[in-house]
Amino acid sequence: MRKRKWGWVLTACCSEEGEILYQLQSLHKVIGTKFEACTGISQSRLELLAVLFYVDEISQSDLQKKVNIDGAAVTRHLKQLEAKEMVTRR
């Protein structure tokens, strides 16, 4: 292993493409954390709000399928968005 700017990389078994993908994934994590810190909302919650913006009403299971987030996470996100009065559930 050798230390790189974006973390540890297994160079013995990873191709150049694999290393690039690893670095992109690491960068995605950093950007996601910065995005949430600046906006106060996670990317997952933003995705939920984007879907909800375009529908009058949607079931939680249909919403879960559209954003491809597990059911427990959708429930947790919706509860937090409801507490901030950003969504209404019934």
Phi and psi restraints in degrees (value plus and minus 20) as a CYANA .aco file:
   2 ARG   PHI    -153.2  -113.2
   2 ARG   PSI     127.2   167.2
   3 LYS   PHI     -99.9   -59.9
   3 LYS   PSI     109.8   149.8
   4 ARG   PHI    -139.7   -99.7
   4 ARG   PSI     150.6   190.6
   5 LYS   PHI     -76.3   -36.3
   5 LYS   PSI     -58.1   -18.1
   6 TRP   PHI    -118.4   -78.4
   6 TRP   PSI      -9.0    31.0
   7 GLY   PHI     108.9   148.9
   7 GLY   PSI    -189.6  -149.6
   8 TRP   PHI    -101.9   -61.9
   8 TRP   PSI     119.6   159.6
   9 VAL   PHI    -147.6  -107.6
   9 VAL   PSI     112.0   152.0
  10 LEU   PHI    -102.7   -62.7
  10 LEU   PSI      78.8   118.8
  11 THR   PHI    -103.9   -63.9
  11 THR   PSI     -41.0    -1.0
  12 ALA   PHI     -88.0   -48.0
  12 ALA   PSI     -53.0   -13.0
  13 CYS   PHI    -138.7   -98.7
  13 CYS   PSI     -19.3    20.7
  14 CYS   PHI    -126.5   -86.5
  14 CYS   PSI     117.5   157.5
  15 SER   PHI     -97.1   -57.1
  15 SER   PSI     151.9   191.9
  16 GLU   PHI     -81.4   -41.4
  16 GLU   PSI     -60.6   -20.6
  17 GLU   PHI     -82.9   -42.9
  17 GLU   PSI     -60.6   -20.6
  18 GLY   PHI     -83.0   -43.0
  18 GLY   PSI     -60.1   -20.1
  19 GLU   PHI     -86.5   -46.5
  19 GLU   PSI     -60.2   -20.2
  20 ILE   PHI     -83.3   -43.3
  20 ILE   PSI     -64.4   -24.4
  21 LEU   PHI     -82.2   -42.2
  21 LEU   PSI     -60.3   -20.3
  22 TYR   PHI     -82.2   -42.2
  22 TYR   PSI     -63.6   -23.6
  23 GLN   PHI     -85.9   -45.9
  23 GLN   PSI     -59.4   -19.4
  24 LEU   PHI     -83.5   -43.5
  24 LEU   PSI     -61.7   -21.7
  25 GLN   PHI     -84.7   -44.7
  25 GLN   PSI     -60.2   -20.2
  26 SER   PHI     -84.7   -44.7
  26 SER   PSI     -61.3   -21.3
  27 LEU   PHI     -83.9   -43.9
  27 LEU   PSI     -59.7   -19.7
  28 HIS   PHI     -78.7   -38.7
  28 HIS   PSI     -62.1   -22.1
  29 LYS   PHI     -81.5   -41.5
  29 LYS   PSI     -64.2   -24.2
  30 VAL   PHI     -83.6   -43.6
  30 VAL   PSI     -66.1   -26.1
  31 ILE   PHI     -82.9   -42.9
  31 ILE   PSI     -62.3   -22.3
  32 GLY   PHI     -79.9   -39.9
  32 GLY   PSI     -62.4   -22.4
  33 THR   PHI     -85.2   -45.2
  33 THR   PSI     -64.2   -24.2
  34 LYS   PHI     -85.3   -45.3
  34 LYS   PSI     -60.8   -20.8
  35 PHE   PHI     -78.9   -38.9
  35 PHE   PSI     -67.8   -27.8
  36 GLU   PHI     -84.6   -44.6
  36 GLU   PSI     -59.1   -19.1
  37 ALA   PHI     -85.3   -45.3
  37 ALA   PSI     -57.8   -17.8
  38 CYS   PHI     -98.1   -58.1
  38 CYS   PSI     -58.0   -18.0
  39 THR   PHI    -117.6   -77.6
  39 THR   PSI     -40.5    -0.5
  40 GLY   PHI      57.7    97.7
  40 GLY   PSI      -8.4    31.6
  41 ILE   PHI    -160.7  -120.7
  41 ILE   PSI     119.2   159.2
  42 SER   PHI     -96.9   -56.9
  42 SER   PSI     141.8   181.8
  43 GLN   PHI     -83.3   -43.3
  43 GLN   PSI     -55.2   -15.2
  44 SER   PHI     -83.4   -43.4
  44 SER   PSI     -64.4   -24.4
  45 ARG   PHI     -86.4   -46.4
  45 ARG   PSI     -56.1   -16.1
  46 LEU   PHI     -84.0   -44.0
  46 LEU   PSI     -60.3   -20.3
  47 GLU   PHI     -81.6   -41.6
  47 GLU   PSI     -63.8   -23.8
  48 LEU   PHI     -79.9   -39.9
  48 LEU   PSI     -66.7   -26.7
  49 LEU   PHI     -83.6   -43.6
  49 LEU   PSI     -56.6   -16.6
  50 ALA   PHI     -83.3   -43.3
  50 ALA   PSI     -63.3   -23.3
  51 VAL   PHI     -85.4   -45.4
  51 VAL   PSI     -65.5   -25.5
  52 LEU   PHI     -84.0   -44.0
  52 LEU   PSI     -48.6    -8.6
  53 PHE   PHI     -81.5   -41.5
  53 PHE   PSI     -53.6   -13.6
  54 TYR   PHI    -115.2   -75.2
  54 TYR   PSI     -18.9    21.1
  55 VAL   PHI    -144.2  -104.2
  55 VAL   PSI     131.5   171.5
  56 ASP   PHI     -95.8   -55.8
  56 ASP   PSI     -60.7   -20.7
  57 GLU   PHI    -177.6  -137.6
  57 GLU   PSI     126.3   166.3
  58 ILE   PHI    -172.3  -132.3
  58 ILE   PSI     124.0   164.0
  59 SER   PHI     -93.9   -53.9
  59 SER   PSI     137.1   177.1
  60 GLN   PHI     -84.6   -44.6
  60 GLN   PSI     -57.0   -17.0
  61 SER   PHI     -87.9   -47.9
  61 SER   PSI     -58.3   -18.3
  62 ASP   PHI     -87.1   -47.1
  62 ASP   PSI     -58.9   -18.9
  63 LEU   PHI     -81.7   -41.7
  63 LEU   PSI     -63.7   -23.7
  64 GLN   PHI     -78.9   -38.9
  64 GLN   PSI     -62.9   -22.9
  65 LYS   PHI     -85.7   -45.7
  65 LYS   PSI     -58.8   -18.8
  66 LYS   PHI     -87.4   -47.4
  66 LYS   PSI     -56.8   -16.8
  67 VAL   PHI    -119.0   -79.0
  67 VAL   PSI     -27.2    12.8
  68 ASN   PHI      36.3    76.3
  68 ASN   PSI      29.7    69.7
  69 ILE   PHI    -141.7  -101.7
  69 ILE   PSI     122.3   162.3
  70 ASP   PHI     -82.8   -42.8
  70 ASP   PSI     135.0   175.0
  71 GLY   PHI     -77.0   -37.0
  71 GLY   PSI     -61.8   -21.8
  72 ALA   PHI     -84.2   -44.2
  72 ALA   PSI     -59.2   -19.2
  73 ALA   PHI     -87.7   -47.7
  73 ALA   PSI     -60.6   -20.6
  74 VAL   PHI     -80.9   -40.9
  74 VAL   PSI     -65.4   -25.4
  75 THR   PHI     -78.6   -38.6
  75 THR   PSI     -67.1   -27.1
  76 ARG   PHI     -81.8   -41.8
  76 ARG   PSI     -66.4   -26.4
  77 HIS   PHI     -82.5   -42.5
  77 HIS   PSI     -64.3   -24.3
  78 LEU   PHI     -84.6   -44.6
  78 LEU   PSI     -58.7   -18.7
  79 LYS   PHI     -82.1   -42.1
  79 LYS   PSI     -62.0   -22.0
  80 GLN   PHI     -89.8   -49.8
  80 GLN   PSI     -58.4   -18.4
  81 LEU   PHI     -87.9   -47.9
  81 LEU   PSI     -55.0   -15.0
  82 GLU   PHI     -87.6   -47.6
  82 GLU   PSI     -59.3   -19.3
  83 ALA   PHI     -82.2   -42.2
  83 ALA   PSI     -51.4   -11.4
  84 LYS   PHI    -107.9   -67.9
  84 LYS   PSI     -14.1    25.9
  85 GLU   PHI      38.2    78.2
  85 GLU   PSI      16.3    56.3
  86 MET   PHI    -115.6   -75.6
  86 MET   PSI     -41.6    -1.6
  87 VAL   PHI    -157.8  -117.8
  87 VAL   PSI     140.6   180.6
  88 THR   PHI    -145.9  -105.9
  88 THR   PSI     111.2   151.2
  89 ARG   PHI    -130.6   -90.6
  89 ARG   PSI     128.9   168.9
